[in-house]
Amino acid sequence: MSEREQLLRVRELANEIIRLRLQDSAEFSELELKNNVELLARSVIDLVNIQLLEDADSSTSLKATVCKMKMAYNQMEKVKKNEPLYS
């Protein structure tokens, strides 16, 4: 996947996370929110480091950012489907 495609995927996932959060029926536990905030904050740090050219391997960092965004999205999607994340 090209850098542009990965960046577009990050944007798409961010929009989906916003959509999930805005649904009236969505209820998230404090732990789930803490985990998602951490993943999203780490994604922002990665993107800033890439933009500032402070990352030695921006390609790998961008792939990792997409993975973090997918993890946050999947956690929120799971809650939407009323599936417990933690037992």
Secondary structure, DSSP 8 states (H G I E B T S, - for coil): --HHHHHHHHHHHHHHHHHHHH-TT----HHHHHHHHHHHHHHHHHHHHHHTT--TTHHHHHHHHHHHHHHHHHHHHHHHTT--S--
